Amino acid sequence: MGESARGDKAADVMSTSKTTGNVSAHASTRGRRRKIHAPDCESVLRFAETMRLRSLAQATQDEYLRFVRKLAARCGGDPAALEEAQVRAHLLHLKDAHHYSPSSMRTAVAAMRAYYGLHLGRDWKLFDLVRSPSAKTLPLVLTREEVARLFAAVQEPRFRTLFRLIYACGLRIGEAVTLEVRDLREPGRIHIREAKGNKERHVPLPERMREELRVFWKTHRHPKWLFPGVGRGWREQPARVAQLAAAVEPMGVGSVQHCLRLVRSAAKLPQGTVVHTLRHSYATHLLEEGVSIRLISAYLGHSSLETTLIYTHLTAVNEASAREAVARLLEPR
């Protein structure tokens, strides 16, 4: 997401927590100044109901509402009253004035399509005309030595255990922080619920990692969460860590991302290393160990095998094999 989109998101996203039902800031805004949006007009309220009836993922609902509210604030009224040309001008404004990234533009267009097409029933050609392709870049992958340095650099047990779990199971950060005690009931695997696309899956869980989770859970014994949240300001109030068993929400995504940024330099990791890099590294290292690409795709929860095939470009084993093959082709006759 582009810098402008991130800034806007940090300013105006307020959502209902799926874990508590309370209104709270989006995970990426915790610890920042919050801005409560103006009361929604009738069409936006009904749009929110439409998305709930369509059973869209909560994160998708939050994003679509954010973009529609942004349009309402800019036009100063009900966005349902706008014409196609006005919405077109708004999308151009996001692209040219705010320099939205391709991914942010695609989300904006999807939100407008859902609001005007799905909700209001307007068959506009605009949404079929907009194209925002992203550059095809390979994801960053850590070496096994770099992964080990990352784990060694993290001093806080709850973060270190979480990072090790993400790498051991190839989890998305949101999947990891919301894991529940019940998700580890089956030996040898972990149950991922309500993942991307509202899908569920099972992922192999090494016995060593299971034992690490057991040891960590015994430090707080929360009845539901494996990684309960301590809330903001815990460094200034160490006693709050002892109250983890009474936490009402899981660990925040923002705090995990912040921890990775802090240790990146100490662990001498490549620039651009983020929490999701551990997921890329998991897939690549499994492929190097000879695990089937189809199994890896299932473990990652990918809808298409095409998404997983990108990791074939990242393995040192594949590159070495290719070099050896080419060398054999060039051997003198």
C-alpha positions in Angstrom: 0.0 0.0 0.0 1.3 3.5 -0.9 2.5 5.9 1.7 -0.5 8.2 1.1 -2.9 5.3 1.5 -1.3 4.1 4.7 -1.5 7.6 6.1 -5.1 7.9 5.3 -5.8 4.5 6.7 -4.1 5.3 10.0 -6.2 8.5 10.3 -9.7 7.3 9.6 -10.2 3.6 10.2 -12.4 2.6 13.0 -13.9 -0.9 13.1 -15.7 -3.3 15.3 -13.4 -5.9 16.8 -14.4 -9.4 15.7 -13.0 -10.7 19.0 -14.8 -8.4 21.5 -17.6 -6.6 19.5 -16.2 -3.3 20.8 -15.4 -0.4 18.5 -11.6 0.0 18.2 -9.0 1.2 15.9 -7.7 -1.1 13.1 -4.7 -3.1 14.2 -2.4 -1.0 12.2 -3.5 2.2 13.9 -2.9 1.1 17.5 -0.7 3.5 19.3 -1.4 6.3 16.8 -3.7 9.3 17.0 -7.2 8.2 16.1 -9.8 10.2 14.1 -13.4 9.2 14.4 -15.3 9.5 11.1 -18.5 11.6 10.8 -21.8 9.8 11.2 -22.7 7.7 8.1 -25.5 8.7 5.8 -28.3 6.3 5.2 -26.9 4.8 2.0 -23.6 4.0 3.7 -25.3 2.4 6.6 -27.3 0.2 4.2 -24.1 -0.6 2.3 -22.6 -1.9 5.6 -25.6 -4.2 6.0 -25.3 -5.4 2.4 -21.7 -6.5 3.0 -22.7 -8.3 6.2 -25.4 -10.1 4.3 -22.9 -11.1 1.6 -20.7 -12.5 4.4 -17.6 -10.5 3.3 -14.5 -10.9 5.5 -14.4 -8.3 8.3 -11.2 -6.8 7.0 -12.8 -6.4 3.5 -15.9 -4.7 5.0 -13.6 -2.3 7.0 -11.6 -1.4 3.9 -14.6 -0.9 1.6 -16.3 1.3 4.2 -13.1 3.3 4.6 -13.0 4.2 0.9 -16.7 5.0 0.7 -16.4 7.2 3.8 -13.5 8.9 2.2 -15.5 9.7 -0.9 -18.4 10.9 1.2 -16.1 13.3 3.1 -14.6 14.6 -0.1 -18.0 15.3 -1.8 -19.5 16.6 1.4 -22.7 14.6 1.2 -24.3 11.3 0.3 -22.0 9.5 -2.2 -25.2 7.8 -3.6 -26.0 11.2 -5.3 -22.8 11.2 -7.4 -22.7 10.5 -11.1 -20.3 8.2 -12.8 -18.1 11.1 -14.0 -17.7 12.4 -10.5 -16.6 9.0 -9.1 -14.2 8.7 -12.0 -12.7 12.1 -11.0 -12.4 10.9 -7.4 -10.4 7.8 -8.5 -8.1 10.0 -10.6 -7.6 12.2 -7.6 -6.5 9.2 -5.5 -4.1 8.1 -8.2 -2.7 11.5 -9.2 -2.9 13.6 -6.1 -2.4 11.0 -3.4 -0.2 8.7 -5.5 -1.9 5.6 -4.4 0.0 2.3 -5.1 -1.5 -0.2 -7.6 -2.8 -2.4 -4.7 -4.5 0.6 -3.0 -6.1 1.6 -6.3 -7.4 -1.9 -6.8 -9.0 -1.8 -3.3 -10.5 1.6 -4.0 -12.0 0.4 -7.3 -13.3 -2.8 -5.6 -14.9 -0.7 -2.9 -16.6 1.6 -5.4 -17.8 -1.3 -7.5 -19.3 -2.9 -4.4 -21.0 0.3 -3.3 -22.3 1.5 -6.7 -22.7 -1.9 -8.4 -23.6 -4.5 -5.8 -25.4 -2.2 -3.4 -27.0 0.5 -5.6 -27.3 -1.6 -8.7 -25.6 0.9 -11.1 -24.1 -0.8 -14.2 -21.3 1.6 -14.8 -18.5 0.8 -17.3 -16.0 2.8 -15.2 -15.0 -0.1 -13.1 -14.1 -2.3 -16.1 -11.9 0.5 -17.5 -9.6 1.0 -14.5 -6.5 -1.0 -14.5 -3.8 -0.9 -11.8 -1.3 -3.7 -12.5 1.5 -4.2 -9.9 5.1 -4.8 -10.9 6.0 -8.5 -10.8 8.6 -8.7 -8.1 10.0 -11.7 -6.3 9.4 -11.7 -2.5 12.3 -11.4 -0.1 13.4 -14.7 1.4 15.8 -15.1 4.4 18.5 -17.7 4.5 18.3 -20.2 7.3 21.2 -18.4 9.1 19.3 -15.1 8.9 16.2 -16.7 10.4 18.3 -18.0 13.3 19.8 -14.6 13.9 16.3 -13.1 14.0 15.2 -15.5 16.7 18.4 -14.9 18.7 17.9 -11.1 18.5 14.3 -11.1 20.0 14.5 -10.9 23.8 10.8 -10.8 24.6 9.6 -14.4 24.9 6.1 -13.7 23.6 7.4 -12.1 20.4 10.2 -14.7 19.9 7.6 -17.6 20.3 5.3 -15.9 17.8 8.0 -15.4 15.2 9.1 -19.0 15.6 5.5 -20.2 15.1 5.0 -18.1 12.0 8.1 -19.6 10.5 7.4 -23.1 11.7 3.9 -23.1 10.1 4.0 -20.5 7.4 1.3 -18.4 9.0 0.0 -15.0 8.1 0.5 -12.6 11.0 -3.2 -12.2 11.6 -3.6 -16.0 11.7 -0.9 -16.3 14.3 -2.0 -13.7 16.8 -5.6 -14.9 16.8 -4.8 -18.6 17.4 -6.8 -20.1 20.2 -6.0 -22.9 22.7 -8.6 -25.1 21.0 -6.7 -24.9 17.7 -3.9 -27.1 19.1 -6.1 -30.0 20.3 -5.1 -32.3 17.4 -1.6 -33.7 17.7 0.8 -32.9 15.0 -1.1 -30.1 13.4 -2.7 -26.7 14.0 -6.2 -25.6 13.0 -6.3 -22.2 11.2 -9.8 -20.7 11.3 -11.3 -17.8 9.4 -8.2 -17.3 7.3 -8.0 -15.1 4.2 -11.2 -15.7 2.2 -12.9 -17.1 5.3 -11.2 -20.4 4.7 -10.1 -23.0 7.2 -7.1 -25.3 6.9 -4.8 -27.6 8.9 -1.0 -27.0 9.0 1.7 -29.5 10.3 3.0 -28.4 13.7 6.4 -29.8 14.7 6.4 -31.4 18.2 9.2 -29.0 19.3 7.1 -26.0 18.4 4.1 -27.5 20.1 6.1 -27.8 23.3 7.4 -24.2 23.0 3.8 -23.0 22.7 2.8 -25.1 25.7 5.6 -23.6 27.8 4.7 -20.1 26.8 1.0 -20.6 27.4 1.8 -21.7 31.0 3.2 -18.2 31.6 -0.2 -16.7 31.3 -2.8 -19.5 31.1 -5.3 -17.5 29.2 -8.5 -19.6 28.7 -8.8 -18.7 25.0 -5.8 -16.9 23.4 -2.4 -18.4 22.8 -1.1 -14.8 22.5 -3.2 -12.5 24.6 -2.7 -8.8 24.2 -1.1 -6.6 27.0 -2.4 -3.3 25.5 -0.5 -0.1 25.0 1.9 1.2 27.5 3.0 -2.2 28.9 6.6 -1.2 29.0 5.8 1.6 31.4 3.6 -0.7 33.4 5.3 -4.1 33.7 2.7 -5.4 36.1 0.2 -5.5 33.2 2.1 -8.4 31.7 1.1 -10.4 34.7 -2.6 -9.7 33.9 -2.5 -11.5 30.5 -4.9 -14.2 31.7 -7.6 -11.5 31.8 -6.9 -10.0 28.4 -10.0 -9.3 26.2 -8.2 -9.3 22.9 -5.3 -11.1 21.3 -1.9 -9.5 20.7 -2.0 -6.6 18.3 -0.6 -7.0 14.8 1.0 -3.5 15.0 3.1 -4.5 18.1 4.4 -7.6 16.3 5.4 -5.5 13.2 7.1 -2.9 15.4 9.1 -5.6 17.2 10.4 -6.9 13.9 11.4 -3.4 12.8 13.4 -2.9 16.1 15.4 -6.2 15.8 16.0 -6.0 12.0 19.2 -4.1 12.3 20.5 -6.0 15.3 20.0 -9.3 13.5 21.6 -7.9 10.4 18.7 -8.7 8.2 18.2 -7.4 4.7 16.4 -4.1 4.2 12.7 -4.8 3.5 12.4 -7.7 5.9 9.0 -7.8 7.5 7.0 -10.4 9.5 5.5 -11.8 6.3 9.1 -12.6 5.1 9.0 -15.5 7.5 6.1 -17.0 5.6 8.0 -16.6 2.3 11.0 -18.2 3.9 9.0 -21.1 5.2 7.6 -22.0 1.8 11.0 -21.6 0.1 12.9 -23.7 2.7 10.2 -26.5 2.5 10.6 -26.5 -1.3 14.4 -26.9 -0.9 13.7 -29.9 1.4 11.8 -31.6 -1.3 8.3 -31.0 0.0 5.6 -31.2 -2.8 4.6 -27.8 -4.2 1.0 -28.9 -3.9 1.4 -29.6 -0.2 3.1 -26.3 0.4 0.2 -24.5 -1.5 -2.3 -26.3 0.8 -0.3 -25.4 3.9 -0.2 -21.7 2.9 -3.9 -21.7 2.2 -3.4 -20.5 -1.4 -6.5 -20.7 -3.7 -4.4 -21.3 -6.7 -1.2 -23.3 -7.3 0.0 -20.5 -9.5 0.4 -18.3 -6.4 2.7 -20.9 -4.8 4.8 -21.4 -8.0 6.6 -18.2 -7.4 8.7 -19.9 -4.7 10.3 -22.1 -7.3 12.2 -19.0 -8.4 13.6 -18.5 -5.0 15.2 -21.7 -3.9 19.0 -22.0 -3.8 18.6 -25.8 -4.5 16.7 -25.2 -7.7 19.2 -22.6 -8.9 22.1 -25.0 -8.1 20.4 -27.8 -10.0 19.8 -25.5 -13.0 23.4 -24.4 -13.0 24.6 -28.0 -13.0 22.2 -28.9 -15.8 23.4 -26.0 -17.9 27.1 -26.9 -17.2 26.4 -30.5 -18.4 24.9 -29.1 -21.6 28.1 -27.1 -22.2 30.6 -29.9 -21.4 33.1 -30.3 -24.3 32.3 -33.2 -26.6 
